[in-house]
Amino acid sequence: MYTIVDKEILSPTINKYVIKAPFIARKRKAGNFVMLRIEENGERIPITIVGSDIVEGTITIIVQSIGKTTKLL
């Protein structure tokens, strides 16, 4: 399980998350995405990685709250 380090509200339905994920931050390349699961047996949704910080070991994603899972996030 990864930890959300920072959340920034960009608009009423769009949020930016910074997540502590050192391995992913080191290995990610342009066009990569992560599979996000909010609950243990919940729906898996693909989210594009917007950026990463190798020194901090974080990745950044931007999520638009449209469906049930993204609203739970």
Residue, then its C-alpha position, 0 to 999 in steps of 0.5 A: m500500500y502506498t501513502i498519499v503525501d499531498k493532495e491539491i484540489l485543482s477544481p471541484t472534480i479534479n485533484k492532484y495527488v503526490i504518492k510515496a512510491p520510490f520504486i515506481a518513481r525510479k523506474r517510470k517512463a513517459g506514457n506509464f500508468v499505475m493501476l489504482r485500487i481504493e479498497e482491498n477488493g475494489e475496482r482497478i482503474p488505470i491512472t497516468i503518471v503525470g510526474s515523479d521525483i526520484v529524490e523524494g521517491t514520489i509520483t504525481i497523478i491527476v484524477q477527475s472524480i467521475g465514477k464511484t471509485t474516483k469519488l471515493l479517492 
